[in-house]
Amino acid sequence: MNILKKLPHSAVAIIAFGFIPGAEAKPIVLNSLRAVVNAEPITQSMVDAAVQTQVRVWLMGNKGMVSKAQATKEIREMEERALDDLIDRKLILTEFERLGGVIKNQYIDKAVARFVQDRFNGDRNKFAKELTESGMTIAQFREVQKDQIAVTALRSQNSGDNAVPNTPWEKKGKYDEIKGEFASEGKVQLRIMSIPKQTPESTFEQQEKLLKDLIAKLNSGSDFSSLATTHSADSFAAKGGYVGIIGRGTLNEGLTQAAYAIPPGQISSPLEDGPFWRILKVEKRVGQNSPSYDKLEDEVDKRLSIEKRQKALESWLLKLRRDANVSIYDK
């Protein structure tokens, strides 16, 4: 019988009671149960260990190739999906064993050699040094590769590669959905509001309060043009802040970058620009041209196929969970 349920994390925490002199003994969470898969527990320490291994391998494969911000984002995403990934991995590996699957050493050797070639240009000494610095042994690394081969094989087998070809109607719908991604930049139709940081009549603090009030009103739906006419201090104020349709060479670099980053119909956060705070509103983009359907047909077909394979894979993983005994506990 399938059991898929969520229980309060605190109800299944493995706890110990510590004693602090002069204070009441309080429960200290040492390691908590996160899930049970076919009677096998998954604890928080197991999740942490899985993430640590995943991060180590990922960093070995991407060190020096991505920015710190990209690495931080990737690692955060690994942490967020760690429990689900670990559950799916256990279920897939169990299914692989049930089907009698065996990964021969020669395939693990090839996987390791491919990693060394791709990441270290075949230099095994560099690979060994990086492996040592990561805190992993070659045996651990080979085990990771072995599991990954099994997981990849079953995921590929169940990802719907034999799905029905994409129909013309499906492709036309996907084209309409994505064509904007490939459109030329065009130009922005812009309004601007310029609020002085201080005036002969108002202090910095008073102007800052005015700015906050204006932002609150704009966020509540007040008319940009009316507020610009009343409060803006530039040559566009008389026209409700209307600047017109501008190209990239009209305003200074900072304002231009902001204007081209704002979605149509949206306003910017206050931008510091010398003695002013500027608030921009992009009314619309004009002059954008999308590639024809014929030019994007291959991309459309590829995306639809990827989506179908992903849906097939998700359905298979859901079936694995339904057929297994899985209990998940809130953290």
Stockholm file with secondary structure:
# STOCKHOLM 1.0

chainA/1-331         MNILKKLPHSAVAIIAFGFIPGAEAKPIVLNSLRAVVNAEPITQSMVDAAVQTQVRVWLMGNKGMVSKAQATKEIREMEERALDDLIDRKLILTEFERLGGVIKNQYIDKAVARFVQDRFNGDRNKFAKELTESGMTIAQFREVQKDQIAVTALRSQNSGDNAVPNTPWEKKGKYDEIKGEFASEGKVQLRIMSIPKQTPESTFEQQEKLLKDLIAKLNSGSDFSSLATTHSADSFAAKGGYVGIIGRGTLNEGLTQAAYAIPPGQISSPLEDGPFWRILKVEKRVGQNSPSYDKLEDEVDKRLSIEKRQKALESWLLKLRRDANVSIYDK
#=GR chainA/1-331 SS CCEEEEECGGGGEEEEEECCTTSCCEEEEEEEEEEEETTEEEEHHHHHHHHHHHHHHHHHHHTTTSCHHHHHHHHHHHHHTHHHHHHHHHHHHHHHHHTTCCCCHHHHHHHHHHHHHHHHTTCHHHHHHHHHHHTCCHHHHHHHHHHHHHHHHHHHHTSCTTCCCCCHHHHHHHHHHHGGGGSCCCEEEEEEEEEESCCSSSCHHHHHHHHHHHHHHHHTTCCHHHHHHHHCCSTTGGGTTEEEEECTTSSCHHHHHHHHHSCTTCBCCCEEETTEEEEEEEEEEESCCCCCHHHHHHHHHHHHHHHHHHHHHHHHHHHHHHHSEEEEECC
#=GC SS_cons         CCEEEEECGGGGEEEEEECCTTSCCEEEEEEEEEEEETTEEEEHHHHHHHHHHHHHHHHHHHTTTSCHHHHHHHHHHHHHTHHHHHHHHHHHHHHHHHTTCCCCHHHHHHHHHHHHHHHHTTCHHHHHHHHHHHTCCHHHHHHHHHHHHHHHHHHHHTSCTTCCCCCHHHHHHHHHHHGGGGSCCCEEEEEEEEEESCCSSSCHHHHHHHHHHHHHHHHTTCCHHHHHHHHCCSTTGGGTTEEEEECTTSSCHHHHHHHHHSCTTCBCCCEEETTEEEEEEEEEEESCCCCCHHHHHHHHHHHHHHHHHHHHHHHHHHHHHHHSEEEEECC
//
